[in-house]
Each structure stands twice: as structure tokens, then as C-alpha cells.
């Protein structure tokens, strides 16, 4: 993923850029990617990522 580094040991994801937002959500970490697109990624502790767009752009999601 571009601009996102996963720290699996700590069960969290961190952005490589200082202007990114990070919020703990139970077992997930939501990290803002591509600020202009309002796109977020939640990374589970086992390393699986789910990318989701905000409702203003529709209700699509992609799981990897």
C-alpha cells in the first residue's frame, strides 16, 4: 500500500506521512489515505486490510 506501513507486532498501522490521521477502533486501526479522496484503511491485527470509502462517495469497499 502506498504511504502505509503496518506494524503487526503492535496490531496497528501507521502512515509514513505526518499529515495522516490515525484512530484506534477496537481491534482495527483506521488510517486516512489519500486525503483528497477521503479513503480509509482499517488494518486488523493479523495483517488483513480493508479499504473503505466514506458514504459521500458511495458504499463501496475492497478487502485484501
PDB file with one MODEL, atoms N, CA, C and O in Angstrom:
MODEL        1
ATOM      1  N   UNK A   1       0.834  -1.188   0.000  1.00  0.00           N
ATOM      2  CA  UNK A   1       0.000   0.000   0.000  1.00  0.00           C
ATOM      3  C   UNK A   1       0.870   1.240   0.000  1.00  0.00           C
ATOM      4  O   UNK A   1       1.933   1.268   0.619  1.00  0.00           O
ATOM      5  N   UNK A   2       0.426   2.226  -0.675  1.00  0.00           N
ATOM      6  CA  UNK A   2       1.192   3.456  -0.773  1.00  0.00           C
ATOM      7  C   UNK A   2       1.016   4.294   0.489  1.00  0.00           C
ATOM      8  O   UNK A   2      -0.112   4.576   0.896  1.00  0.00           O
ATOM      9  N   UNK A   3       2.113   4.689   1.103  1.00  0.00           N
ATOM     10  CA  UNK A   3       2.070   5.581   2.258  1.00  0.00           C
ATOM     11  C   UNK A   3       1.609   4.955   3.554  1.00  0.00           C
ATOM     12  O   UNK A   3       1.334   5.680   4.511  1.00  0.00           O
ATOM     13  N   UNK A   4       1.513   3.634   3.627  1.00  0.00           N
ATOM     14  CA  UNK A   4       1.024   2.987   4.844  1.00  0.00           C
ATOM     15  C   UNK A   4       1.972   1.863   5.224  1.00  0.00           C
ATOM     16  O   UNK A   4       2.301   1.011   4.399  1.00  0.00           O
ATOM     17  N   UNK A   5       2.409   1.866   6.478  1.00  0.00           N
ATOM     18  CA  UNK A   5       3.278   0.806   6.972  1.00  0.00           C
ATOM     19  C   UNK A   5       2.554   0.104   8.115  1.00  0.00           C
ATOM     20  O   UNK A   5       2.067   0.762   9.034  1.00  0.00           O
ATOM     21  N   UNK A   6       2.480  -1.188   8.069  1.00  0.00           N
ATOM     22  CA  UNK A   6       1.789  -1.953   9.096  1.00  0.00           C
ATOM     23  C   UNK A   6       2.786  -2.451  10.134  1.00  0.00           C
ATOM     24  O   UNK A   6       3.787  -3.078   9.787  1.00  0.00           O
ATOM     25  N   UNK A   7       2.518  -2.178  11.388  1.00  0.00           N
ATOM     26  CA  UNK A   7       3.324  -2.676  12.497  1.00  0.00           C
ATOM     27  C   UNK A   7       2.550  -3.826  13.133  1.00  0.00           C
ATOM     28  O   UNK A   7       1.844  -3.627  14.122  1.00  0.00           O
ATOM     29  N   UNK A   8       2.680  -5.023  12.573  1.00  0.00           N
ATOM     30  CA  UNK A   8       1.888  -6.158  13.036  1.00  0.00           C
ATOM     31  C   UNK A   8       2.187  -6.526  14.478  1.00  0.00           C
ATOM     32  O   UNK A   8       1.298  -6.996  15.189  1.00  0.00           O
ATOM     33  N   UNK A   9       3.399  -6.327  14.918  1.00  0.00           N
ATOM     34  CA  UNK A   9       3.766  -6.650  16.297  1.00  0.00           C
ATOM     35  C   UNK A   9       2.895  -5.887  17.285  1.00  0.00           C
ATOM     36  O   UNK A   9       2.548  -6.411  18.343  1.00  0.00           O
ATOM     37  N   UNK A  10       2.543  -4.659  16.945  1.00  0.00           N
ATOM     38  CA  UNK A  10       1.745  -3.826  17.829  1.00  0.00           C
ATOM     39  C   UNK A  10       0.265  -3.832  17.460  1.00  0.00           C
ATOM     40  O   UNK A  10      -0.537  -3.203  18.150  1.00  0.00           O
ATOM     41  N   UNK A  11      -0.114  -4.522  16.397  1.00  0.00           N
ATOM     42  CA  UNK A  11      -1.508  -4.572  15.991  1.00  0.00           C
ATOM     43  C   UNK A  11      -2.036  -3.226  15.547  1.00  0.00           C
ATOM     44  O   UNK A  11      -3.189  -2.893  15.820  1.00  0.00           O
ATOM     45  N   UNK A  12      -1.207  -2.442  14.863  1.00  0.00           N
ATOM     46  CA  UNK A  12      -1.644  -1.122  14.426  1.00  0.00           C
ATOM     47  C   UNK A  12      -0.960  -0.755  13.117  1.00  0.00           C
ATOM     48  O   UNK A  12       0.052  -1.345  12.738  1.00  0.00           O
ATOM     49  N   UNK A  13      -1.521   0.209  12.449  1.00  0.00           N
ATOM     50  CA  UNK A  13      -0.939   0.692  11.199  1.00  0.00           C
ATOM     51  C   UNK A  13      -0.548   2.139  11.390  1.00  0.00           C
ATOM     52  O   UNK A  13      -1.219   2.885  12.103  1.00  0.00           O
ATOM     53  N   UNK A  14       0.539   2.535  10.751  1.00  0.00           N
ATOM     54  CA  UNK A  14       0.988   3.922  10.830  1.00  0.00           C
ATOM     55  C   UNK A  14       1.251   4.444   9.437  1.00  0.00           C
ATOM     56  O   UNK A  14       1.747   3.727   8.568  1.00  0.00           O
ATOM     57  N   UNK A  15       0.918   5.684   9.242  1.00  0.00           N
ATOM     58  CA  UNK A  15       1.184   6.322   7.966  1.00  0.00           C
ATOM     59  C   UNK A  15       2.641   6.737   7.910  1.00  0.00           C
ATOM     60  O   UNK A  15       3.255   7.025   8.937  1.00  0.00           O
ATOM     61  N   UNK A  16       3.195   6.768   6.699  1.00  0.00           N
ATOM     62  CA  UNK A  16       4.562   7.220   6.525  1.00  0.00           C
ATOM     63  C   UNK A  16       4.638   8.735   6.388  1.00  0.00           C
ATOM     64  O   UNK A  16       5.734   9.295   6.403  1.00  0.00           O
ATOM     65  N   UNK A  17       3.503   9.408   6.257  1.00  0.00           N
ATOM     66  CA  UNK A  17       3.487  10.865   6.142  1.00  0.00           C
ATOM     67  C   UNK A  17       2.901  11.469   7.408  1.00  0.00           C
ATOM     68  O   UNK A  17       2.024  10.879   8.039  1.00  0.00           O
ATOM     69  N   UNK A  18       3.385  12.643   7.775  1.00  0.00           N
ATOM     70  CA  UNK A  18       2.988  13.268   9.038  1.00  0.00           C
ATOM     71  C   UNK A  18       1.598  13.877   8.999  1.00  0.00           C
ATOM     72  O   UNK A  18       1.055  14.184  10.060  1.00  0.00           O
ATOM     73  N   UNK A  19       0.991  14.070   7.825  1.00  0.00           N
ATOM     74  CA  UNK A  19      -0.319  14.705   7.731  1.00  0.00           C
ATOM     75  C   UNK A  19      -1.466  13.704   7.711  1.00  0.00           C
ATOM     76  O   UNK A  19      -2.580  14.058   7.325  1.00  0.00           O
ATOM     77  N   UNK A  20      -1.223  12.482   8.113  1.00  0.00           N
ATOM     78  CA  UNK A  20      -2.261  11.455   8.114  1.00  0.00           C
ATOM     79  C   UNK A  20      -2.913  11.351   9.495  1.00  0.00           C
ATOM     80  O   UNK A  20      -2.281  11.628  10.514  1.00  0.00           O
ATOM     81  N   UNK A  21      -4.175  10.951   9.511  1.00  0.00           N
ATOM     82  CA  UNK A  21      -4.906  10.779  10.766  1.00  0.00           C
ATOM     83  C   UNK A  21      -4.925   9.299  11.134  1.00  0.00           C
ATOM     84  O   UNK A  21      -4.993   8.433  10.262  1.00  0.00           O
ATOM     85  N   UNK A  22      -4.865   9.023  12.423  1.00  0.00           N
ATOM     86  CA  UNK A  22      -4.912   7.642  12.895  1.00  0.00           C
ATOM     87  C   UNK A  22      -5.884   7.565  14.054  1.00  0.00           C
ATOM     88  O   UNK A  22      -5.856   8.419  14.941  1.00  0.00           O
ATOM     89  N   UNK A  23      -6.749   6.550  14.064  1.00  0.00           N
ATOM     90  CA  UNK A  23      -7.739   6.415  15.121  1.00  0.00           C
ATOM     91  C   UNK A  23      -7.887   4.934  15.481  1.00  0.00           C
ATOM     92  O   UNK A  23      -8.070   4.094  14.601  1.00  0.00           O
ATOM     93  N   UNK A  24      -7.807   4.623  16.766  1.00  0.00           N
ATOM     94  CA  UNK A  24      -7.960   3.244  17.206  1.00  0.00           C
ATOM     95  C   UNK A  24      -9.445   2.876  17.218  1.00  0.00           C
ATOM     96  O   UNK A  24     -10.262   3.620  17.761  1.00  0.00           O
ATOM     97  N   UNK A  25      -9.794   1.738  16.626  1.00  0.00           N
ATOM     98  CA  UNK A  25     -11.172   1.263  16.582  1.00  0.00           C
ATOM     99  C   UNK A  25     -11.202  -0.192  17.032  1.00  0.00           C
ATOM    100  O   UNK A  25     -11.201  -1.099  16.200  1.00  0.00           O
ATOM    101  N   UNK A  26     -11.227  -0.420  18.337  1.00  0.00           N
ATOM    102  CA  UNK A  26     -11.218  -1.757  18.907  1.00  0.00           C
ATOM    103  C   UNK A  26     -10.006  -2.526  18.389  1.00  0.00           C
ATOM    104  O   UNK A  26      -8.875  -2.165  18.715  1.00  0.00           O
ATOM    105  N   UNK A  27     -10.210  -3.572  17.595  1.00  0.00           N
ATOM    106  CA  UNK A  27      -9.071  -4.337  17.094  1.00  0.00           C
ATOM    107  C   UNK A  27      -8.573  -3.819  15.753  1.00  0.00           C
ATOM    108  O   UNK A  27      -7.653  -4.395  15.172  1.00  0.00           O
ATOM    109  N   UNK A  28      -9.161  -2.749  15.257  1.00  0.00           N
ATOM    110  CA  UNK A  28      -8.750  -2.166  13.989  1.00  0.00           C
ATOM    111  C   UNK A  28      -8.100  -0.808  14.198  1.00  0.00           C
ATOM    112  O   UNK A  28      -8.326  -0.152  15.215  1.00  0.00           O
ATOM    113  N   UNK A  29      -7.308  -0.397  13.249  1.00  0.00           N
ATOM    114  CA  UNK A  29      -6.752   0.949  13.210  1.00  0.00           C
ATOM    115  C   UNK A  29      -7.168   1.550  11.876  1.00  0.00           C
ATOM    116  O   UNK A  29      -6.874   0.993  10.818  1.00  0.00           O
ATOM    117  N   UNK A  30      -7.849   2.678  11.928  1.00  0.00           N
ATOM    118  CA  UNK A  30      -8.235   3.360  10.689  1.00  0.00           C
ATOM    119  C   UNK A  30      -7.206   4.437  10.397  1.00  0.00           C
ATOM    120  O   UNK A  30      -6.966   5.309  11.231  1.00  0.00           O
ATOM    121  N   UNK A  31      -6.612   4.384   9.247  1.00  0.00           N
ATOM    122  CA  UNK A  31      -5.604   5.359   8.849  1.00  0.00           C
ATOM    123  C   UNK A  31      -6.061   6.039   7.572  1.00  0.00           C
ATOM    124  O   UNK A  31      -6.411   5.380   6.593  1.00  0.00           O
ATOM    125  N   UNK A  32      -6.052   7.357   7.594  1.00  0.00           N
ATOM    126  CA  UNK A  32      -6.519   8.101   6.429  1.00  0.00           C
ATOM    127  C   UNK A  32      -5.485   8.042   5.308  1.00  0.00           C
ATOM    128  O   UNK A  32      -4.310   8.344   5.515  1.00  0.00           O
ATOM    129  N   UNK A  33      -5.931   7.657   4.147  1.00  0.00           N
ATOM    130  CA  UNK A  33      -5.101   7.634   2.947  1.00  0.00           C
ATOM    131  C   UNK A  33      -5.726   8.552   1.912  1.00  0.00           C
ATOM    132  O   UNK A  33      -6.947   8.696   1.846  1.00  0.00           O
ATOM    133  N   UNK A  34      -4.896   9.155   1.127  1.00  0.00           N
ATOM    134  CA  UNK A  34      -5.372   9.992   0.039  1.00  0.00           C
ATOM    135  C   UNK A  34      -6.436  10.972   0.524  1.00  0.00           C
ATOM    136  O   UNK A  34      -7.614  10.830   0.196  1.00  0.00           O
ATOM    137  N   UNK A  35      -6.030  11.933   1.282  1.00  0.00           N
ATOM    138  CA  UNK A  35      -6.924  12.900   1.903  1.00  0.00           C
ATOM    139  C   UNK A  35      -7.940  13.465   0.917  1.00  0.00           C
ATOM    140  O   UNK A  35      -9.105  13.655   1.265  1.00  0.00           O
ATOM    141  N   UNK A  36      -7.509  13.732  -0.300  1.00  0.00           N
ATOM    142  CA  UNK A  36      -8.420  14.309  -1.283  1.00  0.00           C
ATOM    143  C   UNK A  36      -9.518  13.343  -1.714  1.00  0.00           C
ATOM    144  O   UNK A  36     -10.544  13.787  -2.229  1.00  0.00           O
ATOM    145  N   UNK A  37      -9.338  12.034  -1.520  1.00  0.00           N
ATOM    146  CA  UNK A  37     -10.348  11.045  -1.876  1.00  0.00           C
ATOM    147  C   UNK A  37     -11.166  10.582  -0.677  1.00  0.00           C
ATOM    148  O   UNK A  37     -12.121   9.823  -0.840  1.00  0.00           O
ATOM    149  N   UNK A  38     -10.808  11.025   0.518  1.00  0.00           N
ATOM    150  CA  UNK A  38     -11.478  10.591   1.753  1.00  0.00           C
ATOM    151  C   UNK A  38     -11.542   9.068   1.838  1.00  0.00           C
ATOM    152  O   UNK A  38     -12.600   8.496   2.097  1.00  0.00           O
ATOM    153  N   UNK A  39     -10.421   8.430   1.622  1.00  0.00           N
ATOM    154  CA  UNK A  39     -10.358   6.972   1.641  1.00  0.00           C
ATOM    155  C   UNK A  39      -9.648   6.518   2.909  1.00  0.00           C
ATOM    156  O   UNK A  39      -8.660   7.127   3.319  1.00  0.00           O
ATOM    157  N   UNK A  40     -10.136   5.471   3.523  1.00  0.00           N
ATOM    158  CA  UNK A  40      -9.577   4.970   4.767  1.00  0.00           C
ATOM    159  C   UNK A  40      -9.217   3.497   4.636  1.00  0.00           C
ATOM    160  O   UNK A  40      -9.793   2.765   3.831  1.00  0.00           O
ATOM    161  N   UNK A  41      -8.249   3.080   5.446  1.00  0.00           N
ATOM    162  CA  UNK A  41      -7.872   1.672   5.515  1.00  0.00           C
ATOM    163  C   UNK A  41      -7.906   1.243   6.973  1.00  0.00           C
ATOM    164  O   UNK A  41      -7.327   1.905   7.833  1.00  0.00           O
ATOM    165  N   UNK A  42      -8.577   0.147   7.249  1.00  0.00           N
ATOM    166  CA  UNK A  42      -8.566  -0.445   8.585  1.00  0.00           C
ATOM    167  C   UNK A  42      -7.719  -1.704   8.513  1.00  0.00           C
ATOM    168  O   UNK A  42      -7.971  -2.575   7.680  1.00  0.00           O
ATOM    169  N   UNK A  43      -6.718  -1.808   9.380  1.00  0.00           N
ATOM    170  CA  UNK A  43      -5.823  -2.962   9.374  1.00  0.00           C
ATOM    171  C   UNK A  43      -6.072  -3.800  10.619  1.00  0.00           C
ATOM    172  O   UNK A  43      -5.938  -3.312  11.741  1.00  0.00           O
ATOM    173  N   UNK A  44      -6.429  -5.047  10.421  1.00  0.00           N
ATOM    174  CA  UNK A  44      -6.670  -5.963  11.520  1.00  0.00           C
ATOM    175  C   UNK A  44      -5.335  -6.439  12.078  1.00  0.00           C
ATOM    176  O   UNK A  44      -4.317  -6.365  11.389  1.00  0.00           O
ATOM    177  N   UNK A  45      -5.323  -6.921  13.304  1.00  0.00           N
ATOM    178  CA  UNK A  45      -4.080  -7.351  13.946  1.00  0.00           C
ATOM    179  C   UNK A  45      -3.375  -8.475  13.200  1.00  0.00           C
ATOM    180  O   UNK A  45      -2.150  -8.581  13.273  1.00  0.00           O
ATOM    181  N   UNK A  46      -4.104  -9.301  12.496  1.00  0.00           N
ATOM    182  CA  UNK A  46      -3.465 -10.393  11.758  1.00  0.00           C
ATOM    183  C   UNK A  46      -2.885  -9.930  10.426  1.00  0.00           C
ATOM    184  O   UNK A  46      -2.361 -10.748   9.669  1.00  0.00           O
ATOM    185  N   UNK A  47      -2.967  -8.648  10.126  1.00  0.00           N
ATOM    186  CA  UNK A  47      -2.361  -8.101   8.917  1.00  0.00           C
ATOM    187  C   UNK A  47      -3.302  -7.939   7.743  1.00  0.00           C
ATOM    188  O   UNK A  47      -2.893  -7.415   6.707  1.00  0.00           O
ATOM    189  N   UNK A  48      -4.550  -8.370   7.865  1.00  0.00           N
ATOM    190  CA  UNK A  48      -5.516  -8.215   6.781  1.00  0.00           C
ATOM    191  C   UNK A  48      -5.995  -6.768   6.724  1.00  0.00           C
ATOM    192  O   UNK A  48      -6.262  -6.160   7.760  1.00  0.00           O
ATOM    193  N   UNK A  49      -6.104  -6.217   5.521  1.00  0.00           N
ATOM    194  CA  UNK A  49      -6.502  -4.824   5.347  1.00  0.00           C
ATOM    195  C   UNK A  49      -7.840  -4.729   4.633  1.00  0.00           C
ATOM    196  O   UNK A  49      -8.150  -5.532   3.752  1.00  0.00           O
ATOM    197  N   UNK A  50      -8.627  -3.738   5.025  1.00  0.00           N
ATOM    198  CA  UNK A  50      -9.898  -3.465   4.369  1.00  0.00           C
ATOM    199  C   UNK A  50      -9.929  -1.989   4.027  1.00  0.00           C
ATOM    200  O   UNK A  50      -9.837  -1.151   4.924  1.00  0.00           O
ATOM    201  N   UNK A  51     -10.057  -1.648   2.753  1.00  0.00           N
ATOM    202  CA  UNK A  51     -10.120  -0.254   2.316  1.00  0.00           C
ATOM    203  C   UNK A  51     -11.580   0.110   2.082  1.00  0.00           C
ATOM    204  O   UNK A  51     -12.303  -0.621   1.405  1.00  0.00           O
ATOM    205  N   UNK A  52     -12.011   1.227   2.635  1.00  0.00           N
ATOM    206  CA  UNK A  52     -13.402   1.639   2.523  1.00  0.00           C
ATOM    207  C   UNK A  52     -13.493   3.110   2.195  1.00  0.00           C
ATOM    208  O   UNK A  52     -12.741   3.918   2.741  1.00  0.00           O
ATOM    209  N   UNK A  53     -14.404   3.468   1.311  1.00  0.00           N
ATOM    210  CA  UNK A  53     -14.665   4.868   1.016  1.00  0.00           C
ATOM    211  C   UNK A  53     -15.755   5.367   1.937  1.00  0.00           C
ATOM    212  O   UNK A  53     -16.580   4.588   2.415  1.00  0.00           O
ATOM    213  N   UNK A  54     -15.761   6.678   2.187  1.00  0.00           N
ATOM    214  CA  UNK A  54     -16.794   7.288   3.005  1.00  0.00           C
ATOM    215  C   UNK A  54     -18.125   7.296   2.260  1.00  0.00           C
ATOM    216  O   UNK A  54     -18.135   7.250   1.030  1.00  0.00           O
ATOM    217  N   UNK A  55     -19.259   7.354   2.981  1.00  0.00           N
ATOM    218  CA  UNK A  55     -20.586   7.331   2.356  1.00  0.00           C
ATOM    219  C   UNK A  55     -20.813   8.422   1.313  1.00  0.00           C
ATOM    220  O   UNK A  55     -21.619   8.228   0.402  1.00  0.00           O
ATOM    221  N   UNK A  56     -20.137   9.550   1.415  1.00  0.00           N
ATOM    222  CA  UNK A  56     -20.341  10.628   0.452  1.00  0.00           C
ATOM    223  C   UNK A  56     -19.939  10.216  -0.961  1.00  0.00           C
ATOM    224  O   UNK A  56     -20.404  10.814  -1.931  1.00  0.00           O
ATOM    225  N   UNK A  57     -19.080   9.200  -1.089  1.00  0.00           N
ATOM    226  CA  UNK A  57     -18.646   8.715  -2.390  1.00  0.00           C
ATOM    227  C   UNK A  57     -19.314   7.394  -2.749  1.00  0.00           C
ATOM    228  O   UNK A  57     -18.962   6.790  -3.762  1.00  0.00           O
ATOM    229  N   UNK A  58     -20.255   6.936  -1.956  1.00  0.00           N
ATOM    230  CA  UNK A  58     -20.898   5.652  -2.202  1.00  0.00           C
ATOM    231  C   UNK A  58     -20.506   4.657  -1.131  1.00  0.00           C
ATOM    232  O   UNK A  58     -19.699   4.961  -0.252  1.00  0.00           O
ATOM    233  N   UNK A  59     -21.073   3.483  -1.205  1.00  0.00           N
ATOM    234  CA  UNK A  59     -20.823   2.476  -0.167  1.00  0.00           C
ATOM    235  C   UNK A  59     -20.030   1.307  -0.726  1.00  0.00           C
ATOM    236  O   UNK A  59     -20.460   0.157  -0.634  1.00  0.00           O
ATOM    237  N   UNK A  60     -18.877   1.601  -1.303  1.00  0.00           N
ATOM    238  CA  UNK A  60     -18.047   0.521  -1.838  1.00  0.00           C
ATOM    239  C   UNK A  60     -16.912   0.213  -0.880  1.00  0.00           C
ATOM    240  O   UNK A  60     -16.446   1.084  -0.145  1.00  0.00           O
ATOM    241  N   UNK A  61     -16.474  -1.033  -0.897  1.00  0.00           N
ATOM    242  CA  UNK A  61     -15.337  -1.424  -0.070  1.00  0.00           C
ATOM    243  C   UNK A  61     -14.552  -2.509  -0.788  1.00  0.00           C
ATOM    244  O   UNK A  61     -15.079  -3.226  -1.638  1.00  0.00           O
ATOM    245  N   UNK A  62     -13.272  -2.611  -0.425  1.00  0.00           N
ATOM    246  CA  UNK A  62     -12.389  -3.597  -1.033  1.00  0.00           C
ATOM    247  C   UNK A  62     -11.636  -4.301   0.077  1.00  0.00           C
ATOM    248  O   UNK A  62     -11.022  -3.644   0.917  1.00  0.00           O
ATOM    249  N   UNK A  63     -11.670  -5.621   0.099  1.00  0.00           N
ATOM    250  CA  UNK A  63     -10.927  -6.387   1.102  1.00  0.00           C
ATOM    251  C   UNK A  63      -9.754  -7.066   0.419  1.00  0.00           C
ATOM    252  O   UNK A  63      -9.888  -7.606  -0.679  1.00  0.00           O
ATOM    253  N   UNK A  64      -8.594  -7.035   1.084  1.00  0.00           N
ATOM    254  CA  UNK A  64      -7.418  -7.713   0.540  1.00  0.00           C
ATOM    255  C   UNK A  64      -6.884  -8.702   1.542  1.00  0.00           C
ATOM    256  O   UNK A  64      -5.891  -9.379   1.274  1.00  0.00           O
TER     257      UNK A  64
ENDMDL
END
